[in-house]
């Protein structure tokens, strides 16, 4: 799977603020895939990464799926068309 066209974000010690959510919403208007890196200052462990992914999905108004690879959350915008 190529992800050269994906947008990259970083989450640090301030965590997932409303500003981060607003930025992700804006980015999802033009991008289908966003890579979100959890920095060491965000408390990087598997459980915290999963909690961050769930929190992001619940706060976004755009319907998305997530995949976790290491300390990176990959956000996929769901298609609005159903077959």
C-alpha positions as CSV (number, residue, x, y, z in Angstrom):
1,X,0.0,0.0,0.0
2,X,1.5,3.3,-1.0
3,X,1.1,6.2,1.4
4,X,3.3,8.8,-0.3
5,X,0.2,11.1,-0.7
6,X,-0.7,11.0,3.0
7,X,-0.5,13.9,5.4
8,X,1.6,13.7,8.5
9,X,0.7,14.9,12.0
10,X,2.4,14.6,15.4
11,X,0.9,14.4,18.9
12,X,3.0,15.4,21.8
13,X,2.6,16.0,25.5
14,X,-0.4,18.2,25.1
15,X,-2.3,15.2,23.7
16,X,-5.4,15.5,21.6
17,X,-6.8,19.0,22.0
18,X,-9.7,20.6,20.1
19,X,-7.1,22.3,17.9
20,X,-5.8,18.9,16.8
21,X,-9.3,17.6,16.1
22,X,-10.1,20.8,14.0
23,X,-6.8,20.4,12.1
24,X,-7.6,16.8,11.3
25,X,-11.1,17.7,10.2
26,X,-9.7,20.3,7.8
27,X,-7.0,17.9,6.5
28,X,-9.6,15.1,5.8
29,X,-11.4,17.4,3.4
30,X,-8.4,17.1,1.0
31,X,-6.7,13.9,2.0
32,X,-7.9,10.3,2.4
33,X,-5.1,9.2,4.6
34,X,-3.4,10.9,7.6
35,X,-0.4,9.5,9.5
36,X,-0.4,10.6,13.1
37,X,2.9,10.0,15.0
38,X,2.8,9.8,18.8
39,X,5.9,11.5,20.2
40,X,7.7,10.1,23.2
41,X,6.3,13.0,25.3
42,X,2.8,11.7,24.7
43,X,3.4,8.6,26.7
44,X,4.1,6.0,24.0
45,X,2.9,2.6,24.8
46,X,0.4,0.3,23.0
47,X,-2.5,1.0,25.3
48,X,-2.1,4.8,25.1
49,X,-1.8,4.7,21.3
50,X,-5.1,2.6,21.1
51,X,-6.8,5.1,23.4
52,X,-5.6,8.0,21.3
53,X,-6.9,6.3,18.1
54,X,-10.3,5.7,19.8
55,X,-10.5,9.2,21.1
56,X,-9.7,10.7,17.7
57,X,-12.3,8.5,16.0
58,X,-15.0,9.5,18.5
59,X,-14.3,13.2,18.3
60,X,-14.2,13.5,14.5
61,X,-17.4,14.2,12.6
62,X,-15.8,12.6,9.5
63,X,-16.2,8.8,9.4
64,X,-12.8,7.2,9.6
65,X,-11.1,3.9,10.2
66,X,-7.8,3.6,12.1
67,X,-4.8,1.3,11.9
68,X,-2.0,1.3,14.4
69,X,1.6,0.5,13.2
70,X,4.1,0.9,15.9
71,X,3.7,4.4,17.4
72,X,1.8,5.7,14.3
73,X,-2.0,5.9,13.9
74,X,-3.1,5.8,10.3
75,X,-6.4,7.5,9.8
76,X,-8.4,6.4,6.7
77,X,-11.4,8.5,5.5
78,X,-14.3,6.2,4.8
79,X,-16.0,6.6,1.5
80,X,-19.4,8.2,1.6
81,X,-20.6,6.0,-1.3
82,X,-22.0,2.5,-0.5
83,X,-22.0,-0.2,-3.1
